[in-house]
Amino acid sequence: MKLMRLGAPGAARPAVRTDDGRVWDLTAVTDEIDGAFLASGGPDRARAAVREGGLAELDPLGLRVGAPVARPGKVVCIGLNYRDHAEETGAPVPPRPVVFMKDPGTVVGPYDDVLIPRGSARTDWEVELAVVIGSRARYLENPEEGLRHVAGYAVSNDVSEREFQLDYSPQWDLGKSCETFNPLGPWLVTPDEVDDPQGLALRLAVNGVQRQRGTTRDMIFDVGHLVAYLSNYMVLEPGDVINTGTPAGVALGRAGTPYLRPGDTVELSIDGLGSQCQTFAQA
C-alpha cells in the first residue's frame, strides 16, 4: 500500500494510491497520516477501506504532494553507511553506526523547492532510503525485532551544507538542519510491498547528469540492525524517520564536481518507492 498526503502545507489530506495508479481520499478513515495513525493500526484500516470500495476517488492532477508522514517527532540519520561513500569522503569504514539528528522541521514534500542557505557555497545532495517507525521501539534485541517496528519506506533527500557541517562545528547538525533540507516521499510504502529493503536500487541526477547510483544491499548496517541499534540509545516513536545513509556520488566526494546553485534541479528515485524532483532556490 502506498500512503500519501495531497494539498498545500498545513492542509494536506491523507490519501492512498492503489496498484492501478488511482488515488483515493482517506479522510473517511483518518484526518492525518502521522504517528498516532501508524500506531493505532491505521494502515490496516486504510487497506480494509480500499478493499470495501467506500472511498472517494481523488484527481491528483495539480495537487501538491506533501511528505507522506506529517510531523515526524524526530529524524535520525546514519552517516557513512555505504562503504563506497565512506571511501570517497576519505573516512574510515565505521565499526558502529554513525548517528546524528536532523531537525524534523526540514521535512518537506518531494517536489517542493529546496532553499540554499544564505552564505552557502557547498550545498550537496544525498539520496537515501528512509525508514518510518510504526510502533514504539525500545531496547530491541535483534534485527528481526527491528523490522517488526517498521511502518514503511520512502525516498529521502538528505540535503547537506558541507561547510556548515564539517567546518563550523564538531557536530554535523548545522549543515543538516537548514530549512527545507529533507524532501520526503512521494509515498510511504508499507513493508508488504517491499520484498527486501536490502535489495533496492537508488539513483540521483543533477541537471540531468547522473551523480549517484547504488543499492541498499551495500549498506554496512542494514535496516533491521539500525532500528534495533538505535532503540538501545533512544526510544523510537511511531512516525519517527530514519535516514539510512547514501551511496557514493555526492559532490563532497568527487573533486571538481560543482555543488548546488540556484536553478539547479535534482531528480532522485528508489525502486518501488517512487521519485522526487526539486528545484533549488536561494533562501
Number of C-alpha atoms within 10 A of each C-alpha: 21 24 24 28 29 23 15 13 14 8 11 21 20 25 28 27 19 14 9 6 8 12 20 24 23 26 15 12 17 17 12 23 26 21 24 16 19 22 18 13 13 19 22 12 15 23 14 13 16 19 10 9 10 13 19 13 15 16 10 14 6 8 13 17 24 29 30 29 29 20 16 20 17 18 22 20 21 19 17 25 25 24 18 20 21 19 14 17 16 10 11 10 16 15 8 11 20 12 17 15 17 24 20 20 17 19 28 24 27 28 21 19 19 26 19 25 19 8 10 17 16 21 24 20 26 23 31 28 29 25 29 30 27 28 21 16 22 18 17 17 13 14 16 14 16 23 20 15 23 25 24 28 25 28 30 33 29 27 22 25 26 21 18 23 18 14 12 13 12 9 14 22 19 20 25 25 23 21 17 23 29 28 25 30 31 27 28 27 26 19 16 10 14 17 10 11 21 16 13 18 16 22 21 26 19 20 13 11 10 14 20 20 18 21 19 25 15 17 19 19 22 16 24 19 20 21 30 23 21 20 19 14 10 11 13 26 22 25 29 26 29 27 27 28 25 32 25 23 24 23 22 22 16 13 9 8 12 15 18 23 18 13 13 14 18 24 21 26 25 23 15 17 23 17 22 23 20 21 19 19 16 14 13
